[in-house]
Amino acid sequence: MPHEEAWQAVAQECPRRILAALHRSGEYRHGTSPRFPGNVLCCHRDTPLPQDWTPTPAQARAEEMSRSARPALPGQCG
């Protein structure tokens, strides 16, 4: 799955219907918490996360895809 598709999956699960670009930029992130079972929590980057927060599978996959898709810096091997 290309990283753009991974971020689209994050946007599709968003309960606030926030654009994929805002999730991709790190402005918002998704997670779950046992305190709110069955709910996706969409949190702004300035909002403290619940202590028991874990990223959703879509959020974790998109972050991993973005990390692996970053080009190497000049002078570094790819």
mmCIF file of the N, C-alpha and C atoms, coordinates in Angstrom:
data_MODEL
# 
_entry.id   MODEL 
# 
loop_
_atom_site.group_PDB 
_atom_site.id 
_atom_site.type_symbol 
_atom_site.label_atom_id 
_atom_site.label_alt_id 
_atom_site.label_comp_id 
_atom_site.label_asym_id 
_atom_site.label_entity_id 
_atom_site.label_seq_id 
_atom_site.pdbx_PDB_ins_code 
_atom_site.Cartn_x 
_atom_site.Cartn_y 
_atom_site.Cartn_z 
_atom_site.occupancy 
_atom_site.B_iso_or_equiv 
_atom_site.pdbx_formal_charge 
_atom_site.auth_seq_id 
_atom_site.auth_comp_id 
_atom_site.auth_asym_id 
_atom_site.auth_atom_id 
_atom_site.pdbx_PDB_model_num 
ATOM 1   N N  . MET A 1 1  ? 0.858   -1.175 0.000  1.00 0.00 ? 1  MET A N  1 
ATOM 2   C CA . MET A 1 1  ? 0.000   0.000  0.000  1.00 0.00 ? 1  MET A CA 1 
ATOM 3   C C  . MET A 1 1  ? 0.906   1.239  0.000  1.00 0.00 ? 1  MET A C  1 
ATOM 4   N N  . PRO A 1 2  ? 0.796   2.086  -1.025 1.00 0.00 ? 2  PRO A N  1 
ATOM 5   C CA . PRO A 1 2  ? 1.576   3.332  -1.035 1.00 0.00 ? 2  PRO A CA 1 
ATOM 6   C C  . PRO A 1 2  ? 1.196   4.219  0.151  1.00 0.00 ? 2  PRO A C  1 
ATOM 7   N N  . HIS A 1 3  ? 2.127   5.070  0.562  1.00 0.00 ? 3  HIS A N  1 
ATOM 8   C CA . HIS A 1 3  ? 1.867   5.852  1.772  1.00 0.00 ? 3  HIS A CA 1 
ATOM 9   C C  . HIS A 1 3  ? 0.693   6.810  1.621  1.00 0.00 ? 3  HIS A C  1 
ATOM 10  N N  . GLU A 1 4  ? 0.384   7.281  0.412  1.00 0.00 ? 4  GLU A N  1 
ATOM 11  C CA . GLU A 1 4  ? -0.790  8.146  0.223  1.00 0.00 ? 4  GLU A CA 1 
ATOM 12  C C  . GLU A 1 4  ? -2.077  7.371  0.526  1.00 0.00 ? 4  GLU A C  1 
ATOM 13  N N  . GLU A 1 5  ? -2.133  6.125  0.110  1.00 0.00 ? 5  GLU A N  1 
ATOM 14  C CA . GLU A 1 5  ? -3.306  5.294  0.395  1.00 0.00 ? 5  GLU A CA 1 
ATOM 15  C C  . GLU A 1 5  ? -3.425  5.022  1.887  1.00 0.00 ? 5  GLU A C  1 
ATOM 16  N N  . ALA A 1 6  ? -2.279  4.865  2.533  1.00 0.00 ? 6  ALA A N  1 
ATOM 17  C CA . ALA A 1 6  ? -2.298  4.626  3.983  1.00 0.00 ? 6  ALA A CA 1 
ATOM 18  C C  . ALA A 1 6  ? -2.891  5.834  4.707  1.00 0.00 ? 6  ALA A C  1 
ATOM 19  N N  . TRP A 1 7  ? -2.526  7.042  4.285  1.00 0.00 ? 7  TRP A N  1 
ATOM 20  C CA . TRP A 1 7  ? -3.082  8.242  4.932  1.00 0.00 ? 7  TRP A CA 1 
ATOM 21  C C  . TRP A 1 7  ? -4.560  8.428  4.578  1.00 0.00 ? 7  TRP A C  1 
ATOM 22  N N  . GLN A 1 8  ? -4.964  7.997  3.395  1.00 0.00 ? 8  GLN A N  1 
ATOM 23  C CA . GLN A 1 8  ? -6.389  8.035  3.054  1.00 0.00 ? 8  GLN A CA 1 
ATOM 24  C C  . GLN A 1 8  ? -7.188  7.123  3.979  1.00 0.00 ? 8  GLN A C  1 
ATOM 25  N N  . ALA A 1 9  ? -6.615  5.972  4.323  1.00 0.00 ? 9  ALA A N  1 
ATOM 26  C CA . ALA A 1 9  ? -7.287  5.056  5.261  1.00 0.00 ? 9  ALA A CA 1 
ATOM 27  C C  . ALA A 1 9  ? -7.463  5.725  6.623  1.00 0.00 ? 9  ALA A C  1 
ATOM 28  N N  . VAL A 1 10 ? -6.470  6.506  7.053  1.00 0.00 ? 10 VAL A N  1 
ATOM 29  C CA . VAL A 1 10 ? -6.584  7.241  8.322  1.00 0.00 ? 10 VAL A CA 1 
ATOM 30  C C  . VAL A 1 10 ? -7.721  8.258  8.214  1.00 0.00 ? 10 VAL A C  1 
ATOM 31  N N  . ALA A 1 11 ? -7.761  8.999  7.115  1.00 0.00 ? 11 ALA A N  1 
ATOM 32  C CA . ALA A 1 11 ? -8.811  10.007 6.933  1.00 0.00 ? 11 ALA A CA 1 
ATOM 33  C C  . ALA A 1 11 ? -10.195 9.360  6.908  1.00 0.00 ? 11 ALA A C  1 
ATOM 34  N N  . GLN A 1 12 ? -10.303 8.171  6.310  1.00 0.00 ? 12 GLN A N  1 
ATOM 35  C CA . GLN A 1 12 ? -11.601 7.498  6.223  1.00 0.00 ? 12 GLN A CA 1 
ATOM 36  C C  . GLN A 1 12 ? -12.104 7.037  7.579  1.00 0.00 ? 12 GLN A C  1 
ATOM 37  N N  . GLU A 1 13 ? -11.200 6.724  8.521  1.00 0.00 ? 13 GLU A N  1 
ATOM 38  C CA . GLU A 1 13 ? -11.651 6.292  9.842  1.00 0.00 ? 13 GLU A CA 1 
ATOM 39  C C  . GLU A 1 13 ? -11.890 7.479  10.778 1.00 0.00 ? 13 GLU A C  1 
ATOM 40  N N  . CYS A 1 14 ? -11.580 8.683  10.316 1.00 0.00 ? 14 CYS A N  1 
ATOM 41  C CA . CYS A 1 14 ? -11.643 9.867  11.177 1.00 0.00 ? 14 CYS A CA 1 
ATOM 42  C C  . CYS A 1 14 ? -13.075 10.208 11.574 1.00 0.00 ? 14 CYS A C  1 
ATOM 43  N N  . PRO A 1 15 ? -13.359 10.233 12.871 1.00 0.00 ? 15 PRO A N  1 
ATOM 44  C CA . PRO A 1 15 ? -14.719 10.584 13.305 1.00 0.00 ? 15 PRO A CA 1 
ATOM 45  C C  . PRO A 1 15 ? -15.027 12.066 13.104 1.00 0.00 ? 15 PRO A C  1 
ATOM 46  N N  . ARG A 1 16 ? -13.991 12.888 12.923 1.00 0.00 ? 16 ARG A N  1 
ATOM 47  C CA . ARG A 1 16 ? -14.186 14.330 12.743 1.00 0.00 ? 16 ARG A CA 1 
ATOM 48  C C  . ARG A 1 16 ? -14.144 14.737 11.274 1.00 0.00 ? 16 ARG A C  1 
ATOM 49  N N  . ARG A 1 17 ? -13.911 13.786 10.387 1.00 0.00 ? 17 ARG A N  1 
ATOM 50  C CA . ARG A 1 17 ? -13.857 14.006 8.938  1.00 0.00 ? 17 ARG A CA 1 
ATOM 51  C C  . ARG A 1 17 ? -12.802 15.050 8.552  1.00 0.00 ? 17 ARG A C  1 
ATOM 52  N N  . ILE A 1 18 ? -11.646 14.952 9.182  1.00 0.00 ? 18 ILE A N  1 
ATOM 53  C CA . ILE A 1 18 ? -10.531 15.860 8.909  1.00 0.00 ? 18 ILE A CA 1 
ATOM 54  C C  . ILE A 1 18 ? -9.743  15.316 7.719  1.00 0.00 ? 18 ILE A C  1 
ATOM 55  N N  . LEU A 1 19 ? -9.247  16.203 6.889  1.00 0.00 ? 19 LEU A N  1 
ATOM 56  C CA . LEU A 1 19 ? -8.532  15.831 5.676  1.00 0.00 ? 19 LEU A CA 1 
ATOM 57  C C  . LEU A 1 19 ? -7.284  14.995 5.970  1.00 0.00 ? 19 LEU A C  1 
ATOM 58  N N  . ALA A 1 20 ? -6.975  14.106 5.040  1.00 0.00 ? 20 ALA A N  1 
ATOM 59  C CA . ALA A 1 20 ? -5.789  13.253 5.171  1.00 0.00 ? 20 ALA A CA 1 
ATOM 60  C C  . ALA A 1 20 ? -4.520  14.094 5.303  1.00 0.00 ? 20 ALA A C  1 
ATOM 61  N N  . ALA A 1 21 ? -4.448  15.225 4.596  1.00 0.00 ? 21 ALA A N  1 
ATOM 62  C CA . ALA A 1 21 ? -3.244  16.070 4.635  1.00 0.00 ? 21 ALA A CA 1 
ATOM 63  C C  . ALA A 1 21 ? -2.947  16.561 6.049  1.00 0.00 ? 21 ALA A C  1 
ATOM 64  N N  . LEU A 1 22 ? -3.978  16.841 6.836  1.00 0.00 ? 22 LEU A N  1 
ATOM 65  C CA . LEU A 1 22 ? -3.754  17.308 8.208  1.00 0.00 ? 22 LEU A CA 1 
ATOM 66  C C  . LEU A 1 22 ? -3.284  16.174 9.114  1.00 0.00 ? 22 LEU A C  1 
ATOM 67  N N  . HIS A 1 23 ? -3.689  14.975 8.816  1.00 0.00 ? 23 HIS A N  1 
ATOM 68  C CA . HIS A 1 23 ? -3.174  13.825 9.566  1.00 0.00 ? 23 HIS A CA 1 
ATOM 69  C C  . HIS A 1 23 ? -1.727  13.548 9.148  1.00 0.00 ? 23 HIS A C  1 
ATOM 70  N N  . ARG A 1 24 ? -1.478  13.578 7.846  1.00 0.00 ? 24 ARG A N  1 
ATOM 71  C CA . ARG A 1 24 ? -0.143  13.305 7.326  1.00 0.00 ? 24 ARG A CA 1 
ATOM 72  C C  . ARG A 1 24 ? 0.877   14.311 7.860  1.00 0.00 ? 24 ARG A C  1 
ATOM 73  N N  . SER A 1 25 ? 0.471   15.567 8.035  1.00 0.00 ? 25 SER A N  1 
ATOM 74  C CA . SER A 1 25 ? 1.390   16.592 8.527  1.00 0.00 ? 25 SER A CA 1 
ATOM 75  C C  . SER A 1 25 ? 1.669   16.465 10.025 1.00 0.00 ? 25 SER A C  1 
ATOM 76  N N  . GLY A 1 26 ? 0.909   15.613 10.705 1.00 0.00 ? 26 GLY A N  1 
ATOM 77  C CA . GLY A 1 26 ? 1.101   15.438 12.141 1.00 0.00 ? 26 GLY A CA 1 
ATOM 78  C C  . GLY A 1 26 ? 0.215   16.347 12.985 1.00 0.00 ? 26 GLY A C  1 
ATOM 79  N N  . GLU A 1 27 ? -0.636  17.107 12.328 1.00 0.00 ? 27 GLU A N  1 
ATOM 80  C CA . GLU A 1 27 ? -1.532  18.017 13.049 1.00 0.00 ? 27 GLU A CA 1 
ATOM 81  C C  . GLU A 1 27 ? -2.544  17.239 13.897 1.00 0.00 ? 27 GLU A C  1 
ATOM 82  N N  . TYR A 1 28 ? -3.011  16.099 13.378 1.00 0.00 ? 28 TYR A N  1 
ATOM 83  C CA . TYR A 1 28 ? -3.970  15.241 14.085 1.00 0.00 ? 28 TYR A CA 1 
ATOM 84  C C  . TYR A 1 28 ? -3.481  13.806 14.028 1.00 0.00 ? 28 TYR A C  1 
ATOM 85  N N  . ARG A 1 29 ? -3.848  13.016 15.032 1.00 0.00 ? 29 ARG A N  1 
ATOM 86  C CA . ARG A 1 29 ? -3.483  11.599 15.050 1.00 0.00 ? 29 ARG A CA 1 
ATOM 87  C C  . ARG A 1 29 ? -4.615  10.795 15.669 1.00 0.00 ? 29 ARG A C  1 
ATOM 88  N N  . HIS A 1 30 ? -4.665  9.538  15.266 1.00 0.00 ? 30 HIS A N  1 
ATOM 89  C CA . HIS A 1 30 ? -5.741  8.645  15.706 1.00 0.00 ? 30 HIS A CA 1 
ATOM 90  C C  . HIS A 1 30 ? -5.224  7.599  16.665 1.00 0.00 ? 30 HIS A C  1 
ATOM 91  N N  . GLY A 1 31 ? -6.059  7.280  17.613 1.00 0.00 ? 31 GLY A N  1 
ATOM 92  C CA . GLY A 1 31 ? -5.739  6.224  18.550 1.00 0.00 ? 31 GLY A CA 1 
ATOM 93  C C  . GLY A 1 31 ? -6.992  5.680  19.194 1.00 0.00 ? 31 GLY A C  1 
ATOM 94  N N  . THR A 1 32 ? -6.776  4.720  20.070 1.00 0.00 ? 32 THR A N  1 
ATOM 95  C CA . THR A 1 32 ? -7.864  4.137  20.840 1.00 0.00 ? 32 THR A CA 1 
ATOM 96  C C  . THR A 1 32 ? -7.454  4.122  22.307 1.00 0.00 ? 32 THR A C  1 
ATOM 97  N N  . SER A 1 33 ? -8.450  3.953  23.151 1.00 0.00 ? 33 SER A N  1 
ATOM 98  C CA . SER A 1 33 ? -8.216  3.900  24.586 1.00 0.00 ? 33 SER A CA 1 
ATOM 99  C C  . SER A 1 33 ? -9.282  3.007  25.202 1.00 0.00 ? 33 SER A C  1 
ATOM 100 N N  . PRO A 1 34 ? -8.888  2.163  26.151 1.00 0.00 ? 34 PRO A N  1 
ATOM 101 C CA . PRO A 1 34 ? -9.889  1.340  26.830 1.00 0.00 ? 34 PRO A CA 1 
ATOM 102 C C  . PRO A 1 34 ? -10.959 2.180  27.531 1.00 0.00 ? 34 PRO A C  1 
ATOM 103 N N  . ARG A 1 35 ? -10.653 3.422  27.838 1.00 0.00 ? 35 ARG A N  1 
ATOM 104 C CA . ARG A 1 35 ? -11.657 4.295  28.468 1.00 0.00 ? 35 ARG A CA 1 
ATOM 105 C C  . ARG A 1 35 ? -12.791 4.639  27.518 1.00 0.00 ? 35 ARG A C  1 
ATOM 106 N N  . PHE A 1 36 ? -12.539 4.527  26.203 1.00 0.00 ? 36 PHE A N  1 
ATOM 107 C CA . PHE A 1 36 ? -13.543 4.816  25.183 1.00 0.00 ? 36 PHE A CA 1 
ATOM 108 C C  . PHE A 1 36 ? -13.612 3.642  24.216 1.00 0.00 ? 36 PHE A C  1 
ATOM 109 N N  . PRO A 1 37 ? -14.081 2.480  24.671 1.00 0.00 ? 37 PRO A N  1 
ATOM 110 C CA . PRO A 1 37 ? -14.046 1.268  23.835 1.00 0.00 ? 37 PRO A CA 1 
ATOM 111 C C  . PRO A 1 37 ? -14.841 1.432  22.539 1.00 0.00 ? 37 PRO A C  1 
ATOM 112 N N  . GLY A 1 38 ? -14.232 0.952  21.452 1.00 0.00 ? 38 GLY A N  1 
ATOM 113 C CA . GLY A 1 38 ? -14.901 0.983  20.159 1.00 0.00 ? 38 GLY A CA 1 
ATOM 114 C C  . GLY A 1 38 ? -14.857 2.317  19.452 1.00 0.00 ? 38 GLY A C  1 
ATOM 115 N N  . ASN A 1 39 ? -14.215 3.317  20.045 1.00 0.00 ? 39 ASN A N  1 
ATOM 116 C CA . ASN A 1 39 ? -14.159 4.643  19.433 1.00 0.00 ? 39 ASN A CA 1 
ATOM 117 C C  . ASN A 1 39 ? -12.758 4.963  18.949 1.00 0.00 ? 39 ASN A C  1 
ATOM 118 N N  . VAL A 1 40 ? -12.694 5.638  17.806 1.00 0.00 ? 40 VAL A N  1 
ATOM 119 C CA . VAL A 1 40 ? -11.433 6.186  17.323 1.00 0.00 ? 40 VAL A CA 1 
ATOM 120 C C  . VAL A 1 40 ? -11.337 7.598  17.881 1.00 0.00 ? 40 VAL A C  1 
ATOM 121 N N  . LEU A 1 41 ? -10.222 7.893  18.544 1.00 0.00 ? 41 LEU A N  1 
ATOM 122 C CA . LEU A 1 41 ? -9.991  9.225  19.091 1.00 0.00 ? 41 LEU A CA 1 
ATOM 123 C C  . LEU A 1 41 ? -9.117  9.993  18.107 1.00 0.00 ? 41 LEU A C  1 
ATOM 124 N N  . CYS A 1 42 ? -9.599  11.134 17.662 1.00 0.00 ? 42 CYS A N  1 
ATOM 125 C CA . CYS A 1 42 ? -8.850  11.999 16.757 1.00 0.00 ? 42 CYS A CA 1 
ATOM 126 C C  . CYS A 1 42 ? -8.364  13.178 17.583 1.00 0.00 ? 42 CYS A C  1 
ATOM 127 N N  . CYS A 1 43 ? -7.067  13.206 17.858 1.00 0.00 ? 43 CYS A N  1 
ATOM 128 C CA . CYS A 1 43 ? -6.503  14.197 18.780 1.00 0.00 ? 43 CYS A CA 1 
ATOM 129 C C  . CYS A 1 43 ? -5.589  15.172 18.058 1.00 0.00 ? 43 CYS A C  1 
ATOM 130 N N  . HIS A 1 44 ? -5.747  16.450 18.367 1.00 0.00 ? 44 HIS A N  1 
ATOM 131 C CA . HIS A 1 44 ? -4.851  17.478 17.845 1.00 0.00 ? 44 HIS A CA 1 
ATOM 132 C C  . HIS A 1 44 ? -3.481  17.296 18.491 1.00 0.00 ? 44 HIS A C  1 
ATOM 133 N N  . ARG A 1 45 ? -2.442  17.696 17.791 1.00 0.00 ? 45 ARG A N  1 
ATOM 134 C CA . ARG A 1 45 ? -1.081  17.470 18.315 1.00 0.00 ? 45 ARG A CA 1 
ATOM 135 C C  . ARG A 1 45 ? -0.809  18.183 19.631 1.00 0.00 ? 45 ARG A C  1 
ATOM 136 N N  . ASP A 1 46 ? -1.552  19.264 19.936 1.00 0.00 ? 46 ASP A N  1 
ATOM 137 C CA . ASP A 1 46 ? -1.360  19.993 21.190 1.00 0.00 ? 46 ASP A CA 1 
ATOM 138 C C  . ASP A 1 46 ? -2.186  19.427 22.346 1.00 0.00 ? 46 ASP A C  1 
ATOM 139 N N  . THR A 1 47 ? -3.024  18.444 22.062 1.00 0.00 ? 47 THR A N  1 
ATOM 140 C CA . THR A 1 47 ? -3.874  17.839 23.082 1.00 0.00 ? 47 THR A CA 1 
ATOM 141 C C  . THR A 1 47 ? -3.127  16.703 23.772 1.00 0.00 ? 47 THR A C  1 
ATOM 142 N N  . PRO A 1 48 ? -3.075  16.708 25.096 1.00 0.00 ? 48 PRO A N  1 
ATOM 143 C CA . PRO A 1 48 ? -2.441  15.572 25.779 1.00 0.00 ? 48 PRO A CA 1 
ATOM 144 C C  . PRO A 1 48 ? -3.216  14.287 25.485 1.00 0.00 ? 48 PRO A C  1 
ATOM 145 N N  . LEU A 1 49 ? -2.484  13.232 25.194 1.00 0.00 ? 49 LEU A N  1 
ATOM 146 C CA . LEU A 1 49 ? -3.124  11.950 24.898 1.00 0.00 ? 49 LEU A CA 1 
ATOM 147 C C  . LEU A 1 49 ? -3.442  11.221 26.187 1.00 0.00 ? 49 LEU A C  1 
ATOM 148 N N  . PRO A 1 50 ? -4.529  10.443 26.202 1.00 0.00 ? 50 PRO A N  1 
ATOM 149 C CA . PRO A 1 50 ? -4.810  9.628  27.386 1.00 0.00 ? 50 PRO A CA 1 
ATOM 150 C C  . PRO A 1 50 ? -3.616  8.708  27.664 1.00 0.00 ? 50 PRO A C  1 
ATOM 151 N N  . GLN A 1 51 ? -3.391  8.400  28.904 1.00 0.00 ? 51 GLN A N  1 
ATOM 152 C CA . GLN A 1 51 ? -2.246  7.583  29.295 1.00 0.00 ? 51 GLN A CA 1 
ATOM 153 C C  . GLN A 1 51 ? -2.262  6.211  28.628 1.00 0.00 ? 51 GLN A C  1 
ATOM 154 N N  . ASP A 1 52 ? -3.454  5.664  28.408 1.00 0.00 ? 52 ASP A N  1 
ATOM 155 C CA . ASP A 1 52 ? -3.578  4.328  27.829 1.00 0.00 ? 52 ASP A CA 1 
ATOM 156 C C  . ASP A 1 52 ? -3.836  4.366  26.316 1.00 0.00 ? 52 ASP A C  1 
ATOM 157 N N  . TRP A 1 53 ? -3.505  5.478  25.670 1.00 0.00 ? 53 TRP A N  1 
ATOM 158 C CA . TRP A 1 53 ? -3.719  5.675  24.243 1.00 0.00 ? 53 TRP A CA 1 
ATOM 159 C C  . TRP A 1 53 ? -2.764  4.823  23.433 1.00 0.00 ? 53 TRP A C  1 
ATOM 160 N N  . THR A 1 54 ? -3.291  4.208  22.373 1.00 0.00 ? 54 THR A N  1 
ATOM 161 C CA . THR A 1 54 ? -2.455  3.497  21.408 1.00 0.00 ? 54 THR A CA 1 
ATOM 162 C C  . THR A 1 54 ? -2.924  3.889  20.011 1.00 0.00 ? 54 THR A C  1 
ATOM 163 N N  . PRO A 1 55 ? -2.006  4.012  19.054 1.00 0.00 ? 55 PRO A N  1 
ATOM 164 C CA . PRO A 1 55 ? -2.422  4.384  17.702 1.00 0.00 ? 55 PRO A CA 1 
ATOM 165 C C  . PRO A 1 55 ? -3.308  3.303  17.083 1.00 0.00 ? 55 PRO A C  1 
ATOM 166 N N  . THR A 1 56 ? -4.227  3.731  16.232 1.00 0.00 ? 56 THR A N  1 
ATOM 167 C CA . THR A 1 56 ? -5.037  2.755  15.499 1.00 0.00 ? 56 THR A CA 1 
ATOM 168 C C  . THR A 1 56 ? -4.129  2.024  14.519 1.00 0.00 ? 56 THR A C  1 
ATOM 169 N N  . PRO A 1 57 ? -4.536  0.846  14.060 1.00 0.00 ? 57 PRO A N  1 
ATOM 170 C CA . PRO A 1 57 ? -3.723  0.148  13.057 1.00 0.00 ? 57 PRO A CA 1 
ATOM 171 C C  . PRO A 1 57 ? -3.478  1.003  11.811 1.00 0.00 ? 57 PRO A C  1 
ATOM 172 N N  . ALA A 1 58 ? -4.494  1.752  11.368 1.00 0.00 ? 58 ALA A N  1 
ATOM 173 C CA . ALA A 1 58 ? -4.323  2.609  10.184 1.00 0.00 ? 58 ALA A CA 1 
ATOM 174 C C  . ALA A 1 58 ? -3.308  3.715  10.448 1.00 0.00 ? 58 ALA A C  1 
ATOM 175 N N  . GLN A 1 59 ? -3.355  4.331  11.626 1.00 0.00 ? 59 GLN A N  1 
ATOM 176 C CA . GLN A 1 59 ? -2.407  5.389  11.980 1.00 0.00 ? 59 GLN A CA 1 
ATOM 177 C C  . GLN A 1 59 ? -0.991  4.828  12.044 1.00 0.00 ? 59 GLN A C  1 
ATOM 178 N N  . ALA A 1 60 ? -0.812  3.700  12.700 1.00 0.00 ? 60 ALA A N  1 
ATOM 179 C CA . ALA A 1 60 ? 0.513   3.095  12.823 1.00 0.00 ? 60 ALA A CA 1 
ATOM 180 C C  . ALA A 1 60 ? 1.068   2.713  11.451 1.00 0.00 ? 60 ALA A C  1 
ATOM 181 N N  . ARG A 1 61 ? 0.229   2.142  10.593 1.00 0.00 ? 61 ARG A N  1 
ATOM 182 C CA . ARG A 1 61 ? 0.656   1.742  9.254  1.00 0.00 ? 61 ARG A CA 1 
ATOM 183 C C  . ARG A 1 61 ? 1.056   2.962  8.425  1.00 0.00 ? 61 ARG A C  1 
ATOM 184 N N  . ALA A 1 62 ? 0.263   4.035  8.496  1.00 0.00 ? 62 ALA A N  1 
ATOM 185 C CA . ALA A 1 62 ? 0.559   5.246  7.727  1.00 0.00 ? 62 ALA A CA 1 
ATOM 186 C C  . ALA A 1 62 ? 1.858   5.889  8.195  1.00 0.00 ? 62 ALA A C  1 
ATOM 187 N N  . GLU A 1 63 ? 2.077   5.932  9.495  1.00 0.00 ? 63 GLU A N  1 
ATOM 188 C CA . GLU A 1 63 ? 3.328   6.493  10.018 1.00 0.00 ? 63 GLU A CA 1 
ATOM 189 C C  . GLU A 1 63 ? 4.520   5.665  9.557  1.00 0.00 ? 63 GLU A C  1 
ATOM 190 N N  . GLU A 1 64 ? 4.392   4.345  9.605  1.00 0.00 ? 64 GLU A N  1 
ATOM 191 C CA . GLU A 1 64 ? 5.472   3.471  9.174  1.00 0.00 ? 64 GLU A CA 1 
ATOM 192 C C  . GLU A 1 64 ? 5.742   3.637  7.675  1.00 0.00 ? 64 GLU A C  1 
ATOM 193 N N  . MET A 1 65 ? 4.692   3.714  6.877  1.00 0.00 ? 65 MET A N  1 
ATOM 194 C CA . MET A 1 65 ? 4.850   3.899  5.434  1.00 0.00 ? 65 MET A CA 1 
ATOM 195 C C  . MET A 1 65 ? 5.539   5.227  5.141  1.00 0.00 ? 65 MET A C  1 
ATOM 196 N N  . SER A 1 66 ? 5.193   6.266  5.870  1.00 0.00 ? 66 SER A N  1 
ATOM 197 C CA . SER A 1 66 ? 5.817   7.576  5.659  1.00 0.00 ? 66 SER A CA 1 
ATOM 198 C C  . SER A 1 66 ? 7.295   7.544  6.038  1.00 0.00 ? 66 SER A C  1 
ATOM 199 N N  . ARG A 1 67 ? 7.613   6.869  7.126  1.00 0.00 ? 67 ARG A N  1 
ATOM 200 C CA . ARG A 1 67 ? 9.023   6.765  7.528  1.00 0.00 ? 67 ARG A CA 1 
ATOM 201 C C  . ARG A 1 67 ? 9.833   6.035  6.457  1.00 0.00 ? 67 ARG A C  1 
ATOM 202 N N  . SER A 1 68 ? 9.276   4.968  5.918  1.00 0.00 ? 68 SER A N  1 
ATOM 203 C CA . SER A 1 68 ? 10.016  4.183  4.930  1.00 0.00 ? 68 SER A CA 1 
ATOM 204 C C  . SER A 1 68 ? 10.032  4.854  3.557  1.00 0.00 ? 68 SER A C  1 
ATOM 205 N N  . ALA A 1 69 ? 9.125   5.800  3.306  1.00 0.00 ? 69 ALA A N  1 
ATOM 206 C CA . ALA A 1 69 ? 9.051   6.473  2.008  1.00 0.00 ? 69 ALA A CA 1 
ATOM 207 C C  . ALA A 1 69 ? 9.898   7.739  1.945  1.00 0.00 ? 69 ALA A C  1 
ATOM 208 N N  . ARG A 1 70 ? 10.438  8.190  3.069  1.00 0.00 ? 70 ARG A N  1 
ATOM 209 C CA . ARG A 1 70 ? 11.245  9.409  3.068  1.00 0.00 ? 70 ARG A CA 1 
ATOM 210 C C  . ARG A 1 70 ? 12.523  9.196  2.276  1.00 0.00 ? 70 ARG A C  1 
ATOM 211 N N  . PRO A 1 71 ? 12.844  10.155 1.394  1.00 0.00 ? 71 PRO A N  1 
ATOM 212 C CA . PRO A 1 71 ? 14.081  10.020 0.625  1.00 0.00 ? 71 PRO A CA 1 
ATOM 213 C C  . PRO A 1 71 ? 15.309  10.247 1.519  1.00 0.00 ? 71 PRO A C  1 
ATOM 214 N N  . ALA A 1 72 ? 16.416  9.669  1.112  1.00 0.00 ? 72 ALA A N  1 
ATOM 215 C CA . ALA A 1 72 ? 17.658  9.853  1.856  1.00 0.00 ? 72 ALA A CA 1 
ATOM 216 C C  . ALA A 1 72 ? 18.135  11.287 1.720  1.00 0.00 ? 72 ALA A C  1 
ATOM 217 N N  . LEU A 1 73 ? 18.779  11.779 2.767  1.00 0.00 ? 73 LEU A N  1 
ATOM 218 C CA . LEU A 1 73 ? 19.356  13.114 2.740  1.00 0.00 ? 73 LEU A CA 1 
ATOM 219 C C  . LEU A 1 73 ? 20.582  13.120 1.825  1.00 0.00 ? 73 LEU A C  1 
ATOM 220 N N  . PRO A 1 74 ? 20.932  14.283 1.273  1.00 0.00 ? 74 PRO A N  1 
ATOM 221 C CA . PRO A 1 74 ? 22.135  14.334 0.426  1.00 0.00 ? 74 PRO A CA 1 
ATOM 222 C C  . PRO A 1 74 ? 23.349  13.813 1.184  1.00 0.00 ? 74 PRO A C  1 
ATOM 223 N N  . GLY A 1 75 ? 24.125  12.992 0.517  1.00 0.00 ? 75 GLY A N  1 
ATOM 224 C CA . GLY A 1 75 ? 25.317  12.432 1.154  1.00 0.00 ? 75 GLY A CA 1 
ATOM 225 C C  . GLY A 1 75 ? 25.061  11.134 1.897  1.00 0.00 ? 75 GLY A C  1 
ATOM 226 N N  . GLN A 1 76 ? 23.785  10.685 1.955  1.00 0.00 ? 76 GLN A N  1 
ATOM 227 C CA . GLN A 1 76 ? 23.456  9.436  2.648  1.00 0.00 ? 76 GLN A CA 1 
ATOM 228 C C  . GLN A 1 76 ? 23.051  8.384  1.632  1.00 0.00 ? 76 GLN A C  1 
ATOM 229 N N  . CYS A 1 77 ? 23.267  7.155  1.989  1.00 0.00 ? 77 CYS A N  1 
ATOM 230 C CA . CYS A 1 77 ? 22.819  6.047  1.143  1.00 0.00 ? 77 CYS A CA 1 
ATOM 231 C C  . CYS A 1 77 ? 21.325  5.859  1.344  1.00 0.00 ? 77 CYS A C  1 
ATOM 232 N N  . GLY A 1 78 ? 20.620  5.511  0.274  1.00 0.00 ? 78 GLY A N  1 
ATOM 233 C CA . GLY A 1 78 ? 19.198  5.406  0.307  1.00 0.00 ? 78 GLY A CA 1 
ATOM 234 C C  . GLY A 1 78 ? 18.657  4.228  0.968  1.00 0.00 ? 78 GLY A C  1 
# 
